[in-house]
Amino acid sequence: MKGLAISYKGMEDITSLEIKELLNAKTDTKEGCVVLEVKKIEDLALLCYKGQAVNRVLLLLDNFKINSAEDLKRVAKIDFSEWLKNRTFAARAEIIDNDSLSTQEVELAVGDEIDGKVDLENPDVTVFAYICKNEGYIGIDLGGDLSKREYRIFTTPISLKGTINYAFLRIAGYDKKMLLLDPFCGNGEIVIEAALFANNFSHNFHNKKKFPFLRFIDFDLDKFDKAESKEREI
């Protein structure tokens, strides 16, 4: 089983490092994303919950070259039956460094090739197309936008995404045993990401019910946190 961890260009190595630390999974670093091999879908759910460097996590169903919207007809060959039986879906897309395709064009093309009931407002399943240059990835979106942080109540013009702040820490060589002093911390986003990393604490701890994967995966995040808390006490 393969997954796709979407990050920012330039952050792929940090994303790959985090995946190996969290899941001990084999990774293949691509441009703007990382392909990973997992034994079970719960591993991808865990990455959604704990990952600080990922913007989005997909259960990867196909990967192919895309030169035009015509190439998206290949989506019709993907078996979505396991995911769309008695469920609604919507197609969403993100396009990086490809001026020949538009997000709306890709979403319509992908949706047209899938046999299922569409619900654009509140779908049970989101089929996600990620295109970077002419490399296309199709999968089931398990976590939604994972770059958002609930602690960002107030932002400033210099605020950065939590994923980028986390990447800065890892690039700087920060590890969990270090003390961190940030005299120009602004609203403290880098320090917060450091504290989450150092304490092995999910930034999604207080927002466990938001994940799309909970609609089709029986994964008790409260039980997982309790087990992890006991391990830290030992």
Disulfide bonds with the S-S distance in Angstrom:
none
